[in-house]
């Protein structure tokens, strides 16, 4: 049962926040959970120039100050919108804005996410470095599941048709466990093991997982679609699209390299093109 939902947003235009806001508010309204939202306005800093010149530096500083002010105003406008929409829906919500150094932002967002049952974020558009980094930081640092909402997603009700990406591994099991509140409320759940990239072992076939989920009252079936030419993530996208699913559940694979998490191939490809809300756990 969801009791607290967090919402992490960036001001600055990299990702349109409307879908993530609507999704988080919809979940909170339908579960009675409290919404805790933070809108971060990441400040631009004066770059170290390869040449000197007071006039150039002054002009750069003026541009940066204007942009930082615009980001703070955008963050405040978004915060006001969330509060207004929460009040209309009868949702208990706390919303704050933050403009601070990167490490302070990260610490604040991680603390908020860790004190929630699930954290909602906008999917990173192609080339959106800051939004991508935010997703990665929370995915591997928060210890709670993320729901990454695509930009043009219009539904805000609880998911009815759910697809689980299953390979029998630890992070896939973690994702299923984290998704249980959604799975038990869904109309249909399909456990999908992609066939063709590697042999599907018995523990990865999904049959035992389906049996386990049925004990929770989940209406579940298993599928083994053949691998699409573009890989596992593309196979899942095609399957989800064909089934009309409204939530994909998957584990997020990655390994640490000097404090930087390097994504596994399927996880990287899935984040590069999010078409439906995707619950990811690590």
C-alpha positions, 0 to 999 in steps of 0.5 A: 500500500502506498502511503508517501509518493515523492516527485523530483523535478528539474526546472530549466526546460530539459524535460516537460514536467506535466506528465510526471506531475499528473501521474504523481497526483493521480497515484496520490489521489487514488491511493490516499498517499501523501505527495512530497515534491521538490523542484530543483532549479540547478544554477548555472555557474560562470565558466572558466574562460580560456581568455581574460576580459572584464567586459566578456566576463561581465556579459556572461555573468549577466546572462547567467544571472538572468537564466538562474532567475528564470529557473527559480521563477519556473520552479516557483510557478511549478510548485504553485501549480502542484499545490493548486492541482493537489487541492483540487484533487483532495491530495495532501501535498508538500512542495518545495523548491531548491537552488543550491550546489549539485551535491546539496541538491542530490542529498536533498532529493535522495533524502526525500526519495528514501522517505517515500514508497515510490519516486516519480520523475520525468523521462529524460529526453534525448540529450537531456544530460541533467535529467538523465543524471537525476534519474541515475542518481535516484535509481542507484542511490535512493533505495526505492523504486522509481516510476519514470513517466514519458513526456506525452503520457495522458493517463493518471489512473492506477495501471490496469495492464502491467508487463514485467520484464523477467530474467530471474535475476536479483534486480528483476525480483526487487522490481517485482517486489516493489511493484506488488501494490500495483500488481495486485490492483491490476486487471492483467499482468504478463511476465515476459522473458525475452527469448533469443539473446541468451538461453532462458533458464528454468528460473527465468521462464516466469512460471515460478514467478507467476505461481508466486504472484497468483498467491497474492491474487494477481491475474498473471500469465507468462510470455516468451516473445522472440528477440527483436533485431534491436535488442531486449529493450526494443522487444519489450517496447513492441510487446508493451505497445501491442498489449496496450500496457500502461506500466512496465516493471523492470530491474535496472542493471548497472555497475559502479566505476569511481562513483559513476554508475554505468548502465547495462545495455537493456537499462540504457536502451529502455531509458533512451526511449520511454513510451509508457510509465516504467517502474525501475528498481535496483 
